[in-house]
Amino acid sequence: MEHNLAEQFKRLSKSELKDNLESLCVSAQESVILRELSPEEKIKLQQEWVSGAIDIAIKKDNFDTIKQEYKTELQPLELRNKEILGSLRSNSIEEEGMVYEIPNQESGNMEKFDSSGNLLQMRPLMPEERQRSLIHDSVMKTEKVG
């Protein structure tokens, strides 16, 4: 028997090789092994890889297009839901319309009403908005002089 079994095995037929391997081994089991690619296998795998890379690029491009269309369709729905949520949280809704500011001298507040007469907002009257009475003015003058 030669020292280099691999060289010897290469010269045997498939059935002789199997017989020799089985007779010389101490154990045999199924296992995952790595073997070197043949030049033809390597070329075939390179072509498959290039083809796969092109398919992946096309699918990613399609996905980006679909994703953008989805975002475009989703954006108005999200905006509307955000508006609705704001209305639910504040228990009010934004509308355009006339707002009437009416000074209420008795309460000392500037009151804002919508065209339906609903009180929208109230704030204290600023000094220049207060209506002064003649009696109040004369009392103030008397106190300053005296």
Buried (B, 14 or more C-beta within 10 A) or exposed (E): EEEEEEEEBEEEEEEEBEEBEEEEEEEEEEEEEEEEEEEEEEEEEEEEEEEEEEEEEEEEEEEEEEEEEEEEEEEEEEEEEEEEEEEEEEEEEEEEEEEEEEBEEEEEBBBBBEEEEEEEEEEEBEEEBEEEEEEEEEEEEEEEEE
